[in-house]
Amino acid sequence: MQGRPFALLGVNGDGDREQVRRVLTVKGLNWRSWWDGDGRIARRWHVTSWPAIYVLDAQGLIRYRVTRAEDLGQAVERLLGELESQRAAVGDSSGGERARGR
């Protein structure tokens, strides 16, 4: 999905920091991921169970909340389809706005 208005960020709250690092290495995850040791992020985002996956648009708005990792791909494809439809509707051929880190 390189070059599309999309980014993955991970926040881990289950396990300890070293356990999370090992899992990230074994699974080969290649996106940024943080360990939420004190639960500050989980509290702010009202996370009640893991995994809690949020798909945000380029403006930083939560568009989808996914409770099963298997559903992430479908949510991302829906969002990207919506963005591409919007871009086509306004005749934008520039590739759209890049996602901002928030």
C-alpha positions in Angstrom: 0.0 0.0 0.0 3.0 2.2 -0.4 2.2 5.7 -1.7 -1.4 5.6 -0.5 -2.7 8.0 2.2 -2.2 5.5 5.0 -0.1 4.8 8.0 0.0 2.2 10.8 0.8 3.0 14.4 0.6 0.5 17.2 0.0 0.9 20.9 0.6 -2.2 23.1 -0.8 -2.6 26.6 -0.8 -6.3 27.2 2.4 -7.8 28.6 5.6 -6.1 29.7 7.9 -4.0 27.5 10.4 -6.7 26.7 7.6 -9.2 25.9 6.1 -6.7 23.4 9.6 -6.2 21.8 10.0 -9.9 21.3 6.6 -10.3 19.8 7.2 -7.4 17.4 10.4 -8.9 16.3 9.0 -12.4 15.9 5.9 -11.2 14.0 8.1 -8.9 11.8 5.9 -5.8 12.3 7.5 -2.9 10.4 5.4 0.0 11.7 5.9 2.3 14.7 4.6 0.8 17.9 4.6 2.0 21.5 4.2 0.3 24.8 1.5 2.0 27.0 3.0 0.9 30.3 1.0 3.2 32.5 -2.2 2.9 30.4 -2.5 6.6 29.7 -3.2 6.1 26.0 -5.7 3.2 26.7 -7.6 5.4 29.2 -7.7 8.4 26.8 -9.0 6.2 23.9 -11.3 4.2 26.2 -9.7 0.8 25.3 -11.3 -2.0 27.3 -9.8 -5.0 25.6 -6.9 -5.9 23.3 -6.4 -5.8 20.5 -8.1 -2.4 20.0 -7.5 -1.2 16.5 -8.5 2.3 15.3 -8.4 3.3 11.6 -8.0 7.1 11.3 -8.3 9.2 8.2 -5.8 11.8 7.0 -7.4 14.5 9.3 -6.9 12.3 12.3 -10.6 11.3 12.7 -11.4 7.8 13.9 -13.3 6.2 11.0 -13.3 2.6 12.1 -12.7 0.6 15.4 -11.7 -2.9 14.7 -11.8 -5.5 17.5 -10.3 -8.4 15.6 -6.9 -8.1 13.9 -8.3 -10.2 11.0 -10.7 -7.3 10.2 -8.0 -4.6 9.9 -7.4 -5.1 6.1 -11.1 -4.8 5.3 -11.4 -1.6 7.3 -8.3 -0.1 5.7 -9.6 -1.0 2.2 -13.0 0.6 3.0 -11.3 3.8 4.1 -9.0 4.0 1.2 -11.9 3.3 -1.2 -13.8 6.1 0.3 -10.9 8.5 0.0 -10.2 7.5 -3.6 -14.0 8.0 -4.4 -13.9 11.5 -2.8 -10.8 12.4 -4.7 -12.3 11.2 -8.0 -15.5 13.2 -7.3 -13.5 16.5 -6.9 -11.2 15.7 -9.8 -8.0 15.7 -7.7 -5.2 13.9 -9.5 -2.5 15.0 -7.1 -2.7 12.0 -4.9 -4.4 13.7 -2.0 -3.2 14.9 1.3 -0.6 12.9 3.2 -1.6 11.5 6.5 -0.4 13.6 9.5 0.9 11.9 12.6 -1.2 12.6 15.6 
